[in-house]
Amino acid sequence: MSKRTKSFVYNLLSFAAFFLPLQVAVSYFTTLHGIWIPMVAFVFGTILAPKFQAVRTKDGEKLFMKWLFVKGVKEIE
């Protein structure tokens, strides 16, 4: 599996890990209804989920992660 594919899968899984519980929490703890529940969960999930990116360097392709709760950019592989 290429690094670009891994970054896409990691982005998808990390977003889903935040979006699904947030959607349940928003529907349970707020009085929002309809399209607003997934919209609020989408915005907060997008902000809170870590971002992964594959970058070509002189040493080859590497996978990096940036997250709100971790300072700086971390190399994954």
All heavy atoms as a GROMACS GRO file, in nm:
protein
  629
    1MET      N    1   0.085  -0.118   0.000
    1MET     CA    2   0.000   0.000   0.000
    1MET      C    3   0.090   0.124   0.000
    1MET      O    4   0.182   0.134   0.080
    1MET     CB    5  -0.090  -0.002   0.125
    1MET     CG    6  -0.190   0.110   0.127
    1MET     SD    7  -0.296   0.118   0.274
    1MET     CE    8  -0.371  -0.041   0.280
    2SER      N    9   0.061   0.217  -0.089
    2SER     CA   10   0.144   0.337  -0.099
    2SER      C   11   0.117   0.431   0.019
    2SER      O   12   0.015   0.421   0.087
    2SER     CB   13   0.118   0.409  -0.231
    2SER     OG   14  -0.008   0.471  -0.228
    3LYS      N   15   0.208   0.523   0.038
    3LYS     CA   16   0.194   0.619   0.149
    3LYS      C   17   0.075   0.712   0.126
    3LYS      O   18   0.009   0.752   0.221
    3LYS     CB   19   0.322   0.703   0.162
    3LYS     CG   20   0.447   0.624   0.183
    3LYS     CD   21   0.462   0.579   0.323
    3LYS     CE   22   0.598   0.510   0.334
    3LYS     NZ   23   0.625   0.459   0.462
    4ARG      N   24   0.047   0.746   0.001
    4ARG     CA   25  -0.069   0.831  -0.028
    4ARG      C   26  -0.199   0.760   0.009
    4ARG      O   27  -0.290   0.821   0.065
    4ARG     CB   28  -0.071   0.870  -0.175
    4ARG     CG   29   0.040   0.965  -0.210
    4ARG     CD   30   0.035   1.004  -0.354
    4ARG     NE   31  -0.094   1.064  -0.384
    4ARG     CZ   32  -0.124   1.122  -0.496
    4ARG    NH1   33  -0.036   1.127  -0.593
    4ARG    NH2   34  -0.242   1.176  -0.514
    5THR      N   35  -0.206   0.632  -0.020
    5THR     CA   36  -0.325   0.554   0.016
    5THR      C   37  -0.337   0.542   0.167
    5THR      O   38  -0.447   0.555   0.222
    5THR     CB   39  -0.319   0.415  -0.048
    5THR    OG1   40  -0.297   0.429  -0.189
    5THR    CG2   41  -0.445   0.338  -0.023
    6LYS      N   42  -0.225   0.519   0.234
    6LYS     CA   43  -0.226   0.512   0.380
    6LYS      C   44  -0.272   0.643   0.442
    6LYS      O   45  -0.350   0.643   0.537
    6LYS     CB   46  -0.088   0.476   0.434
    6LYS     CG   47  -0.054   0.332   0.427
    6LYS     CD   48   0.078   0.306   0.497
    6LYS     CE   49   0.115   0.161   0.489
    6LYS     NZ   50   0.240   0.132   0.559
    7SER      N   51  -0.226   0.755   0.388
    7SER     CA   52  -0.267   0.884   0.443
    7SER      C   53  -0.416   0.906   0.425
    7SER      O   54  -0.484   0.957   0.514
    7SER     CB   55  -0.186   0.998   0.382
    7SER     OG   56  -0.222   1.020   0.248
    8PHE      N   57  -0.471   0.865   0.310
    8PHE     CA   58  -0.614   0.877   0.287
    8PHE      C   59  -0.693   0.791   0.385
    8PHE      O   60  -0.791   0.836   0.445
    8PHE     CB   61  -0.649   0.839   0.143
    8PHE     CG   62  -0.796   0.840   0.115
    8PHE    CD1   63  -0.864   0.959   0.101
    8PHE    CD2   64  -0.867   0.722   0.105
    8PHE    CE1   65  -1.000   0.962   0.076
    8PHE    CE2   66  -1.003   0.722   0.082
    8PHE     CZ   67  -1.069   0.842   0.067
    9VAL      N   68  -0.650   0.668   0.403
    9VAL     CA   69  -0.720   0.576   0.495
    9VAL      C   70  -0.710   0.627   0.638
    9VAL      O   71  -0.808   0.625   0.713
    9VAL     CB   72  -0.663   0.433   0.482
    9VAL    CG1   73  -0.716   0.342   0.591
    9VAL    CG2   74  -0.696   0.376   0.345
   10TYR      N   75  -0.592   0.674   0.679
   10TYR     CA   76  -0.575   0.728   0.814
   10TYR      C   77  -0.662   0.851   0.836
   10TYR      O   78  -0.722   0.867   0.943
   10TYR     CB   79  -0.429   0.762   0.842
   10TYR     CG   80  -0.337   0.644   0.857
   10TYR    CD1   81  -0.199   0.660   0.850
   10TYR    CD2   82  -0.384   0.515   0.879
   10TYR    CE1   83  -0.113   0.554   0.864
   10TYR    CE2   84  -0.300   0.408   0.892
   10TYR     CZ   85  -0.164   0.428   0.885
   10TYR     OH   86  -0.078   0.321   0.899
   11ASN      N   87  -0.668   0.940   0.736
   11ASN     CA   88  -0.756   1.057   0.747
   11ASN      C   89  -0.902   1.016   0.761
   11ASN      O   90  -0.976   1.071   0.843
   11ASN     CB   91  -0.739   1.148   0.625
   11ASN     CG   92  -0.618   1.236   0.634
   11ASN    OD1   93  -0.584   1.284   0.740
   11ASN    ND2   94  -0.553   1.257   0.522
   12LEU      N   95  -0.943   0.920   0.682
   12LEU     CA   96  -1.082   0.874   0.686
   12LEU      C   97  -1.116   0.810   0.821
   12LEU      O   98  -1.219   0.842   0.882
   12LEU     CB   99  -1.107   0.774   0.573
   12LEU     CG  100  -1.248   0.720   0.560
   12LEU    CD1  101  -1.344   0.832   0.519
   12LEU    CD2  102  -1.252   0.609   0.457
   13LEU      N  103  -1.029   0.723   0.869
   13LEU     CA  104  -1.055   0.654   0.996
   13LEU      C  105  -1.050   0.750   1.115
   13LEU      O  106  -1.132   0.740   1.207
   13LEU     CB  107  -0.955   0.541   1.015
   13LEU     CG  108  -0.971   0.422   0.921
   13LEU    CD1  109  -0.861   0.320   0.945
   13LEU    CD2  110  -1.108   0.358   0.936
   14SER      N  111  -0.955   0.844   1.113
   14SER     CA  112  -0.946   0.937   1.225
   14SER      C  113  -1.066   1.032   1.226
   14SER      O  114  -1.118   1.066   1.332
   14SER     CB  115  -0.816   1.014   1.222
   14SER     OG  116  -0.808   1.096   1.107
   15PHE      N  117  -1.112   1.075   1.108
   15PHE     CA  118  -1.230   1.159   1.103
   15PHE      C  119  -1.353   1.082   1.152
   15PHE      O  120  -1.432   1.134   1.231
   15PHE     CB  121  -1.254   1.211   0.961
   15PHE     CG  122  -1.384   1.285   0.948
   15PHE    CD1  123  -1.396   1.413   0.997
   15PHE    CD2  124  -1.494   1.226   0.888
   15PHE    CE1  125  -1.516   1.483   0.986
   15PHE    CE2  126  -1.614   1.293   0.877
   15PHE     CZ  127  -1.626   1.422   0.927
   16ALA      N  128  -1.368   0.958   1.109
   16ALA     CA  129  -1.482   0.877   1.151
   16ALA      C  130  -1.480   0.851   1.301
   16ALA      O  131  -1.585   0.847   1.366
   16ALA     CB  132  -1.484   0.744   1.076
   17ALA      N  133  -1.360   0.835   1.358
   17ALA     CA  134  -1.348   0.811   1.502
   17ALA      C  135  -1.396   0.931   1.584
   17ALA      O  136  -1.440   0.915   1.697
   17ALA     CB  137  -1.203   0.778   1.538
   18PHE      N  138  -1.387   1.049   1.528
   18PHE     CA  139  -1.437   1.169   1.596
   18PHE      C  140  -1.581   1.201   1.556
   18PHE      O  141  -1.660   1.243   1.639
   18PHE     CB  142  -1.348   1.290   1.567
   18PHE     CG  143  -1.222   1.293   1.648
   18PHE    CD1  144  -1.106   1.237   1.599
   18PHE    CD2  145  -1.221   1.350   1.773
   18PHE    CE1  146  -0.991   1.238   1.674
   18PHE    CE2  147  -1.106   1.352   1.850
   18PHE     CZ  148  -0.990   1.296   1.800
   19PHE      N  149  -1.615   1.182   1.429
   19PHE     CA  150  -1.747   1.222   1.379
   19PHE      C  151  -1.860   1.140   1.441
   19PHE      O  152  -1.960   1.197   1.487
   19PHE     CB  153  -1.751   1.208   1.226
   19PHE     CG  154  -1.885   1.235   1.168
   19PHE    CD1  155  -1.932   1.366   1.156
   19PHE    CD2  156  -1.966   1.132   1.124
   19PHE    CE1  157  -2.056   1.392   1.101
   19PHE    CE2  158  -2.091   1.157   1.070
   19PHE     CZ  159  -2.136   1.287   1.058
   20LEU      N  160  -1.846   1.009   1.444
   20LEU     CA  161  -1.957   0.925   1.492
   20LEU      C  162  -1.990   0.949   1.639
   20LEU      O  163  -2.107   0.970   1.673
   20LEU     CB  164  -1.926   0.778   1.464
   20LEU     CG  165  -1.919   0.743   1.314
   20LEU    CD1  166  -1.873   0.600   1.296
   20LEU    CD2  167  -2.051   0.768   1.246
   21PRO      N  168  -1.892   0.949   1.731
   21PRO     CA  169  -1.927   0.980   1.871
   21PRO      C  170  -1.977   1.123   1.889
   21PRO      O  171  -2.067   1.148   1.971
   21PRO     CB  172  -1.796   0.961   1.947
   21PRO     CG  173  -1.712   0.877   1.861
   21PRO     CD  174  -1.753   0.905   1.720
   22LEU      N  175  -1.922   1.217   1.811
   22LEU     CA  176  -1.970   1.355   1.821
   22LEU      C  177  -2.114   1.367   1.775
   22LEU      O  178  -2.192   1.443   1.834
   22LEU     CB  179  -1.882   1.448   1.738
   22LEU     CG  180  -1.751   1.490   1.801
   22LEU    CD1  181  -1.664   1.562   1.701
   22LEU    CD2  182  -1.776   1.578   1.922
   23GLN      N  183  -2.151   1.294   1.673
   23GLN     CA  184  -2.289   1.299   1.624
   23GLN      C  185  -2.385   1.247   1.730
   23GLN      O  186  -2.491   1.306   1.755
   23GLN     CB  187  -2.301   1.218   1.496
   23GLN     CG  188  -2.433   1.237   1.427
   23GLN     CD  189  -2.436   1.171   1.291
   23GLN    OE1  190  -2.345   1.097   1.254
   23GLN    NE2  191  -2.540   1.194   1.217
   24VAL      N  192  -2.348   1.140   1.796
   24VAL     CA  193  -2.431   1.085   1.903
   24VAL      C  194  -2.438   1.183   2.020
   24VAL      O  195  -2.545   1.208   2.076
   24VAL     CB  196  -2.378   0.948   1.949
   24VAL    CG1  197  -2.450   0.898   2.072
   24VAL    CG2  198  -2.389   0.847   1.836
   25ALA      N  199  -2.323   1.241   2.057
   25ALA     CA  200  -2.319   1.335   2.169
   25ALA      C  201  -2.400   1.461   2.140
   25ALA      O  202  -2.472   1.511   2.227
   25ALA     CB  203  -2.175   1.372   2.202
   26VAL      N  204  -2.390   1.513   2.019
   26VAL     CA  205  -2.464   1.634   1.983
   26VAL      C  206  -2.614   1.606   1.986
   26VAL      O  207  -2.692   1.686   2.037
   26VAL     CB  208  -2.421   1.687   1.844
   26VAL    CG1  209  -2.517   1.792   1.792
   26VAL    CG2  210  -2.281   1.744   1.852
   27SER      N  211  -2.655   1.491   1.936
   27SER     CA  212  -2.799   1.461   1.936
   27SER      C  213  -2.850   1.436   2.077
   27SER      O  214  -2.966   1.464   2.107
   27SER     CB  215  -2.827   1.341   1.847
   27SER     OG  216  -2.771   1.225   1.901
   28TYR      N  217  -2.764   1.385   2.166
   28TYR     CA  218  -2.807   1.354   2.302
   28TYR      C  219  -2.807   1.476   2.393
   28TYR      O  220  -2.899   1.495   2.473
   28TYR     CB  221  -2.715   1.245   2.360
   28TYR     CG  222  -2.758   1.195   2.496
   28TYR    CD1  223  -2.865   1.107   2.509
   28TYR    CD2  224  -2.692   1.236   2.611
   28TYR    CE1  225  -2.904   1.061   2.634
   28TYR    CE2  226  -2.730   1.192   2.736
   28TYR     CZ  227  -2.837   1.104   2.746
   28TYR     OH  228  -2.877   1.059   2.870
   29PHE      N  229  -2.705   1.561   2.381
   29PHE     CA  230  -2.688   1.671   2.475
   29PHE      C  231  -2.742   1.806   2.428
   29PHE      O  232  -2.739   1.901   2.504
   29PHE     CB  233  -2.540   1.688   2.511
   29PHE     CG  234  -2.486   1.574   2.593
   29PHE    CD1  235  -2.390   1.489   2.542
   29PHE    CD2  236  -2.532   1.551   2.722
   29PHE    CE1  237  -2.340   1.384   2.617
   29PHE    CE2  238  -2.484   1.447   2.798
   29PHE     CZ  239  -2.388   1.363   2.745
   30THR      N  240  -2.785   1.817   2.304
   30THR     CA  241  -2.837   1.945   2.254
   30THR      C  242  -2.980   1.927   2.206
   30THR      O  243  -3.030   1.815   2.193
   30THR     CB  244  -2.752   2.000   2.139
   30THR    OG1  245  -2.764   1.914   2.026
   30THR    CG2  246  -2.606   2.015   2.179
   31THR      N  247  -3.043   2.038   2.178
   31THR     CA  248  -3.180   2.035   2.126
   31THR      C  249  -3.183   2.050   1.975
   31THR      O  250  -3.289   2.074   1.917
   31THR     CB  251  -3.264   2.148   2.190
   31THR    OG1  252  -3.202   2.273   2.159
   31THR    CG2  253  -3.272   2.129   2.340
   32LEU      N  254  -3.067   2.035   1.910
   32LEU     CA  255  -3.062   2.044   1.765
   32LEU      C  256  -3.133   1.923   1.703
   32LEU      O  257  -3.138   1.816   1.762
   32LEU     CB  258  -2.917   2.047   1.717
   32LEU     CG  259  -2.834   2.169   1.758
   32LEU    CD1  260  -2.691   2.149   1.715
   32LEU    CD2  261  -2.891   2.295   1.699
   33HIS      N  262  -3.185   1.942   1.584
   33HIS     CA  263  -3.248   1.831   1.512
   33HIS      C  264  -3.231   1.852   1.362
   33HIS      O  265  -3.192   1.960   1.318
   33HIS     CB  266  -3.395   1.818   1.550
   33HIS     CG  267  -3.477   1.940   1.519
   33HIS    ND1  268  -3.460   2.059   1.586
   33HIS    CD2  269  -3.573   1.962   1.428
   33HIS    CE1  270  -3.543   2.148   1.537
   33HIS    NE2  271  -3.613   2.092   1.440
   34GLY      N  272  -3.256   1.748   1.286
   34GLY     CA  273  -3.245   1.756   1.142
   34GLY      C  274  -3.100   1.755   1.096
   34GLY      O  275  -3.015   1.685   1.151
   35ILE      N  276  -3.073   1.835   0.993
   35ILE     CA  277  -2.941   1.839   0.931
   35ILE      C  278  -2.835   1.902   1.021
   35ILE      O  279  -2.714   1.883   0.999
   35ILE     CB  280  -2.949   1.912   0.795
   35ILE    CG1  281  -2.821   1.895   0.713
   35ILE    CG2  282  -2.976   2.060   0.815
   35ILE    CD1  283  -2.803   1.760   0.657
   36TRP      N  284  -2.876   1.973   1.126
   36TRP     CA  285  -2.780   2.043   1.212
   36TRP      C  286  -2.695   1.949   1.295
   36TRP      O  287  -2.581   1.983   1.328
   36TRP     CB  288  -2.852   2.144   1.300
   36TRP     CG  289  -2.909   2.255   1.219
   36TRP    CD1  290  -3.039   2.276   1.188
   36TRP    CD2  291  -2.835   2.357   1.151
   36TRP    NE1  292  -3.052   2.385   1.107
   36TRP    CE2  293  -2.927   2.437   1.083
   36TRP    CE3  294  -2.701   2.387   1.142
   36TRP    CZ2  295  -2.888   2.545   1.006
   36TRP    CZ3  296  -2.662   2.496   1.066
   36TRP    CH2  297  -2.756   2.573   1.000
   37ILE      N  298  -2.747   1.834   1.330
   37ILE     CA  299  -2.669   1.738   1.411
   37ILE      C  300  -2.545   1.692   1.335
   37ILE      O  301  -2.433   1.705   1.385
   37ILE     CB  302  -2.757   1.620   1.458
   37ILE    CG1  303  -2.864   1.670   1.553
   37ILE    CG2  304  -2.672   1.512   1.523
   37ILE    CD1  305  -2.970   1.568   1.586
   38PRO      N  306  -2.560   1.636   1.213
   38PRO     CA  307  -2.437   1.596   1.142
   38PRO      C  308  -2.350   1.714   1.099
   38PRO      O  309  -2.228   1.700   1.088
   38PRO     CB  310  -2.488   1.519   1.021
   38PRO     CG  311  -2.631   1.551   1.008
   38PRO     CD  312  -2.679   1.592   1.143
   39MET      N  313  -2.410   1.830   1.076
   39MET     CA  314  -2.329   1.947   1.038
   39MET      C  315  -2.238   1.990   1.153
   39MET      O  316  -2.119   2.018   1.131
   39MET     CB  317  -2.420   2.063   0.998
   39MET     CG  318  -2.491   2.043   0.868
   39MET     SD  319  -2.379   2.045   0.729
   39MET     CE  320  -2.357   2.219   0.710
   40VAL      N  321  -2.290   1.996   1.273
   40VAL     CA  322  -2.208   2.034   1.390
   40VAL      C  323  -2.102   1.928   1.415
   40VAL      O  324  -1.985   1.961   1.441
   40VAL     CB  325  -2.298   2.056   1.514
   40VAL    CG1  326  -2.216   2.070   1.640
   40VAL    CG2  327  -2.388   2.176   1.494
   41ALA      N  328  -2.139   1.801   1.405
   41ALA     CA  329  -2.042   1.693   1.425
   41ALA      C  330  -1.935   1.697   1.317
   41ALA      O  331  -1.817   1.670   1.344
   41ALA     CB  332  -2.113   1.558   1.424
   42PHE      N  333  -1.971   1.732   1.193
   42PHE     CA  334  -1.874   1.743   1.084
   42PHE      C  335  -1.772   1.853   1.112
   42PHE      O  336  -1.651   1.832   1.096
   42PHE     CB  337  -1.946   1.770   0.952
   42PHE     CG  338  -1.853   1.802   0.839
   42PHE    CD1  339  -1.786   1.701   0.773
   42PHE    CD2  340  -1.833   1.932   0.798
   42PHE    CE1  341  -1.700   1.730   0.669
   42PHE    CE2  342  -1.747   1.962   0.695
   42PHE     CZ  343  -1.680   1.861   0.629
   43VAL      N  344  -1.820   1.969   1.154
   43VAL     CA  345  -1.729   2.082   1.179
   43VAL      C  346  -1.632   2.048   1.292
   43VAL      O  347  -1.510   2.065   1.279
   43VAL     CB  348  -1.809   2.209   1.211
   43VAL    CG1  349  -1.718   2.319   1.262
   43VAL    CG2  350  -1.885   2.256   1.087
   44PHE      N  351  -1.684   1.997   1.402
   44PHE     CA  352  -1.596   1.964   1.515
   44PHE      C  353  -1.507   1.845   1.484
   44PHE      O  354  -1.392   1.840   1.527
   44PHE     CB  355  -1.677   1.940   1.642
   44PHE     CG  356  -1.723   2.067   1.707
   44PHE    CD1  357  -1.854   2.109   1.697
   44PHE    CD2  358  -1.634   2.147   1.776
   44PHE    CE1  359  -1.898   2.227   1.755
   44PHE    CE2  360  -1.674   2.266   1.835
   44PHE     CZ  361  -1.807   2.305   1.825
   45GLY      N  362  -1.557   1.747   1.409
   45GLY     CA  363  -1.475   1.633   1.369
   45GLY      C  364  -1.361   1.675   1.279
   45GLY      O  365  -1.249   1.624   1.290
   46THR      N  366  -1.388   1.768   1.188
   46THR     CA  367  -1.284   1.818   1.099
   46THR      C  368  -1.175   1.893   1.176
   46THR      O  369  -1.056   1.880   1.147
   46THR     CB  370  -1.345   1.911   0.992
   46THR    OG1  371  -1.446   1.839   0.921
   46THR    CG2  372  -1.240   1.961   0.896
   47ILE      N  373  -1.215   1.968   1.276
   47ILE     CA  374  -1.119   2.045   1.355
   47ILE      C  375  -1.037   1.953   1.447
   47ILE      O  376  -0.915   1.969   1.460
   47ILE     CB  377  -1.191   2.153   1.438
   47ILE    CG1  378  -1.250   2.257   1.345
   47ILE    CG2  379  -1.097   2.217   1.540
   47ILE    CD1  380  -1.344   2.355   1.412
   48LEU      N  381  -1.102   1.855   1.509
   48LEU     CA  382  -1.036   1.772   1.610
   48LEU      C  383  -0.954   1.656   1.554
   48LEU      O  384  -0.859   1.610   1.618
   48LEU     CB  385  -1.139   1.717   1.708
   48LEU     CG  386  -1.210   1.820   1.795
   48LEU    CD1  387  -1.318   1.753   1.878
   48LEU    CD2  388  -1.111   1.893   1.884
   49ALA      N  389  -0.988   1.605   1.437
   49ALA     CA  390  -0.920   1.488   1.382
   49ALA      C  391  -0.780   1.523   1.335
   49ALA      O  392  -0.757   1.631   1.279
   49ALA     CB  393  -1.001   1.431   1.266
   50PRO      N  394  -0.684   1.432   1.355
   50PRO     CA  395  -0.549   1.457   1.304
   50PRO      C  396  -0.547   1.452   1.151
   50PRO      O  397  -0.628   1.383   1.088
   50PRO     CB  398  -0.466   1.344   1.363
   50PRO     CG  399  -0.562   1.240   1.402
   50PRO     CD  400  -0.692   1.307   1.429
   51LYS      N  401  -0.454   1.528   1.092
   51LYS     CA  402  -0.440   1.532   0.947
   51LYS      C  403  -0.312   1.458   0.909
   51LYS      O  404  -0.206   1.482   0.966
   51LYS     CB  405  -0.428   1.677   0.896
   51LYS     CG  406  -0.557   1.756   0.884
   51LYS     CD  407  -0.641   1.755   1.001
   51LYS     CE  408  -0.754   1.856   0.995
   51LYS     NZ  409  -0.817   1.872   1.124
   52PHE      N  410  -0.323   1.369   0.810
   52PHE     CA  411  -0.209   1.292   0.761
   52PHE      C  412  -0.180   1.334   0.618
   52PHE      O  413  -0.271   1.362   0.541
   52PHE     CB  414  -0.241   1.142   0.764
   52PHE     CG  415  -0.263   1.089   0.903
   52PHE    CD1  416  -0.390   1.089   0.959
   52PHE    CD2  417  -0.158   1.040   0.978
   52PHE    CE1  418  -0.411   1.041   1.086
   52PHE    CE2  419  -0.178   0.992   1.106
   52PHE     CZ  420  -0.306   0.993   1.160
   53GLN      N  421  -0.050   1.334   0.582
   53GLN     CA  422  -0.011   1.372   0.448
   53GLN      C  423   0.115   1.297   0.407
   53GLN      O  424   0.210   1.288   0.485
   53GLN     CB  425   0.012   1.522   0.439
   53GLN     CG  426   0.038   1.569   0.298
   53GLN     CD  427   0.046   1.720   0.289
   53GLN    OE1  428   0.050   1.789   0.390
   53GLN    NE2  429   0.049   1.771   0.169
   54ALA      N  430   0.115   1.246   0.285
   54ALA     CA  431   0.232   1.181   0.228
   54ALA      C  432   0.310   1.286   0.150
   54ALA      O  433   0.254   1.359   0.069
   54ALA     CB  434   0.192   1.067   0.138
   55VAL      N  435   0.441   1.294   0.176
   55VAL     CA  436   0.527   1.394   0.113
   55VAL      C  437   0.648   1.324   0.054
   55VAL      O  438   0.710   1.239   0.118
   55VAL     CB  439   0.573   1.500   0.217
   55VAL    CG1  440   0.667   1.600   0.155
   55VAL    CG2  441   0.453   1.568   0.279
   56ARG      N  442   0.681   1.362  -0.069
   56ARG     CA  443   0.803   1.310  -0.131
   56ARG      C  444   0.921   1.395  -0.086
   56ARG      O  445   0.920   1.516  -0.100
   56ARG     CB  446   0.792   1.316  -0.282
   56ARG     CG  447   0.704   1.211  -0.338
   56ARG     CD  448   0.723   1.199  -0.487
   56ARG     NE  449   0.629   1.096  -0.534
   56ARG     CZ  450   0.573   1.098  -0.651
   56ARG    NH1  451   0.599   1.195  -0.736
   56ARG    NH2  452   0.491   1.002  -0.685
   57THR      N  453   1.020   1.328  -0.032
   57THR     CA  454   1.142   1.396   0.010
   57THR      C  455   1.259   1.335  -0.067
   57THR      O  456   1.241   1.240  -0.145
   57THR     CB  457   1.165   1.378   0.162
   57THR    OG1  458   1.183   1.240   0.190
   57THR    CG2  459   1.049   1.432   0.243
   58LYS      N  460   1.377   1.388  -0.044
   58LYS     CA  461   1.494   1.332  -0.112
   58LYS      C  462   1.525   1.191  -0.065
   58LYS      O  463   1.592   1.115  -0.133
   58LYS     CB  464   1.615   1.424  -0.093
   58LYS     CG  465   1.655   1.442   0.050
   58LYS     CD  466   1.770   1.539   0.062
   58LYS     CE  467   1.799   1.562   0.211
   58LYS     NZ  468   1.898   1.664   0.231
   59ASP      N  469   1.474   1.155   0.055
   59ASP     CA  470   1.494   1.020   0.109
   59ASP      C  471   1.383   0.924   0.068
   59ASP      O  472   1.382   0.810   0.112
   59ASP     CB  473   1.501   1.026   0.262
   59ASP     CG  474   1.616   1.112   0.310
   59ASP    OD1  475   1.718   1.120   0.241
   59ASP    OD2  476   1.602   1.174   0.418
   60GLY      N  477   1.287   0.970  -0.010
   60GLY     CA  478   1.173   0.887  -0.049
   60GLY      C  479   1.045   0.945   0.007
   60GLY      O  480   1.044   1.053   0.068
   61GLU      N  481   0.937   0.875  -0.012
   61GLU     CA  482   0.807   0.923   0.035
   61GLU      C  483   0.790   0.894   0.184
   61GLU      O  484   0.819   0.784   0.229
   61GLU     CB  485   0.695   0.856  -0.046
   61GLU     CG  486   0.564   0.928  -0.040
   61GLU     CD  487   0.464   0.874  -0.140
   61GLU    OE1  488   0.467   0.753  -0.168
   61GLU    OE2  489   0.382   0.954  -0.186
   62LYS      N  490   0.745   0.996   0.258
   62LYS     CA  491   0.725   0.983   0.403
   62LYS      C  492   0.586   1.027   0.440
   62LYS      O  493   0.523   1.106   0.370
   62LYS     CB  494   0.828   1.066   0.479
   62LYS     CG  495   0.969   1.019   0.461
   62LYS     CD  496   1.065   1.095   0.548
   62LYS     CE  497   1.204   1.042   0.531
   62LYS     NZ  498   1.299   1.110   0.619
   63LEU      N  499   0.539   0.976   0.552
   63LEU     CA  500   0.405   1.006   0.601
   63LEU      C  501   0.417   1.094   0.725
   63LEU      O  502   0.488   1.061   0.819
   63LEU     CB  503   0.332   0.876   0.635
   63LEU     CG  504   0.184   0.884   0.666
   63LEU    CD1  505   0.107   0.938   0.546
   63LEU    CD2  506   0.131   0.748   0.702
   64PHE      N  507   0.345   1.208   0.722
   64PHE     CA  508   0.350   1.303   0.833
   64PHE      C  509   0.211   1.323   0.891
   64PHE      O  510   0.110   1.307   0.821
   64PHE     CB  511   0.405   1.438   0.786
   64PHE     CG  512   0.549   1.433   0.746
   64PHE    CD1  513   0.586   1.417   0.614
   64PHE    CD2  514   0.648   1.444   0.842
   64PHE    CE1  515   0.718   1.413   0.577
   64PHE    CE2  516   0.782   1.441   0.806
   64PHE     CZ  517   0.817   1.425   0.673
   65MET      N  518   0.207   1.360   1.020
   65MET     CA  519   0.081   1.385   1.089
   65MET      C  520   0.088   1.520   1.159
   65MET      O  521   0.189   1.555   1.220
   65MET     CB  522   0.054   1.277   1.193
   65MET     CG  523  -0.073   1.299   1.272
   65MET     SD  524  -0.086   1.198   1.418
   65MET     CE  525   0.023   1.281   1.530
   66LYS      N  526  -0.022   1.594   1.152
   66LYS     CA  527  -0.036   1.718   1.226
   66LYS      C  528  -0.167   1.709   1.303
   66LYS      O  529  -0.269   1.667   1.248
   66LYS     CB  530  -0.040   1.838   1.131
   66LYS     CG  531  -0.047   1.970   1.202
   66LYS     CD  532  -0.044   2.084   1.104
   66LYS     CE  533  -0.054   2.214   1.182
   66LYS     NZ  534  -0.058   2.329   1.092
   67TRP      N  535  -0.162   1.746   1.432
   67TRP     CA  536  -0.280   1.736   1.514
   67TRP      C  537  -0.286   1.855   1.609
   67TRP      O  538  -0.184   1.908   1.651
   67TRP     CB  539  -0.276   1.605   1.592
   67TRP     CG  540  -0.405   1.561   1.652
   67TRP    CD1  541  -0.530   1.601   1.619
   67TRP    CD2  542  -0.422   1.466   1.756
   67TRP    NE1  543  -0.623   1.537   1.694
   67TRP    CE2  544  -0.560   1.453   1.780
   67TRP    CE3  545  -0.335   1.390   1.831
   67TRP    CZ2  546  -0.611   1.368   1.876
   67TRP    CZ3  547  -0.386   1.305   1.926
   67TRP    CH2  548  -0.523   1.294   1.948
   68LEU      N  549  -0.406   1.894   1.641
   68LEU     CA  550  -0.430   2.008   1.728
   68LEU      C  551  -0.367   1.988   1.866
   68LEU      O  552  -0.317   2.082   1.926
   68LEU     CB  553  -0.582   2.029   1.742
   68LEU     CG  554  -0.630   2.143   1.829
   68LEU    CD1  555  -0.592   2.275   1.764
   68LEU    CD2  556  -0.779   2.135   1.847
   69PHE      N  557  -0.364   1.865   1.915
   69PHE     CA  558  -0.318   1.836   2.051
   69PHE      C  559  -0.170   1.797   2.058
   69PHE      O  560  -0.120   1.768   2.166
   69PHE     CB  561  -0.402   1.724   2.112
   69PHE     CG  562  -0.549   1.758   2.113
   69PHE    CD1  563  -0.639   1.687   2.036
   69PHE    CD2  564  -0.597   1.864   2.189
   69PHE    CE1  565  -0.774   1.719   2.037
   69PHE    CE2  566  -0.731   1.897   2.190
   69PHE     CZ  567  -0.820   1.824   2.114
   70VAL      N  568  -0.102   1.794   1.943
   70VAL     CA  569   0.040   1.761   1.940
   70VAL      C  570   0.112   1.878   1.876
   70VAL      O  571   0.072   1.925   1.769
   70VAL     CB  572   0.066   1.632   1.860
   70VAL    CG1  573   0.214   1.605   1.849
   70VAL    CG2  574  -0.006   1.514   1.922
   71LYS      N  575   0.217   1.924   1.938
   71LYS     CA  576   0.289   2.040   1.887
   71LYS      C  577   0.375   1.999   1.767
   71LYS      O  578   0.450   1.903   1.773
   71LYS     CB  579   0.377   2.097   1.998
   71LYS     CG  580   0.442   2.228   1.961
   71LYS     CD  581   0.518   2.284   2.081
   71LYS     CE  582   0.574   2.420   2.045
   71LYS     NZ  583   0.642   2.479   2.160
   72GLY      N  584   0.363   2.075   1.660
   72GLY     CA  585   0.446   2.051   1.542
   72GLY      C  586   0.393   1.939   1.453
   72GLY      O  587   0.282   1.890   1.470
   73VAL      N  588   0.477   1.901   1.358
   73VAL     CA  589   0.444   1.796   1.263
   73VAL      C  590   0.529   1.675   1.297
   73VAL      O  591   0.650   1.685   1.317
   73VAL     CB  592   0.473   1.842   1.118
   73VAL    CG1  593   0.447   1.732   1.020
   73VAL    CG2  594   0.390   1.966   1.085
   74LYS      N  595   0.465   1.559   1.305
   74LYS     CA  596   0.536   1.435   1.342
   74LYS      C  597   0.548   1.344   1.222
   74LYS      O  598   0.453   1.328   1.144
   74LYS     CB  599   0.459   1.360   1.453
   74LYS     CG  600   0.433   1.441   1.577
   74LYS     CD  601   0.559   1.468   1.651
   74LYS     CE  602   0.528   1.547   1.777
   74LYS     NZ  603   0.642   1.593   1.847
   75GLU      N  604   0.663   1.281   1.207
   75GLU     CA  605   0.682   1.183   1.101
   75GLU      C  606   0.630   1.047   1.151
   75GLU      O  607   0.667   1.002   1.258
   75GLU     CB  608   0.829   1.172   1.064
   75GLU     CG  609   0.853   1.076   0.952
   75GLU     CD  610   1.001   1.064   0.914
   75GLU    OE1  611   1.078   1.153   0.951
   75GLU    OE2  612   1.034   0.964   0.852
   76ILE      N  613   0.544   0.985   1.070
   76ILE     CA  614   0.486   0.856   1.109
   76ILE      C  615   0.571   0.741   1.057
   76ILE      O  616   0.602   0.649   1.130
   76ILE     CB  617   0.341   0.845   1.055
   76ILE    CG1  618   0.256   0.960   1.104
   76ILE    CG2  619   0.279   0.712   1.093
   76ILE    CD1  620   0.241   0.968   1.254
   77GLU      N  621   0.604   0.743   0.929
   77GLU     CA  622   0.683   0.634   0.870
   77GLU      C  623   0.792   0.689   0.785
   77GLU      O  624   0.780   0.779   0.712
   77GLU     CB  625   0.594   0.544   0.783
   77GLU     CG  626   0.492   0.470   0.865
   77GLU     CD  627   0.402   0.383   0.780
   77GLU    OE1  628   0.423   0.376   0.656
   77GLU    OE2  629   0.314   0.321   0.835
   0.00000   0.00000   0.00000
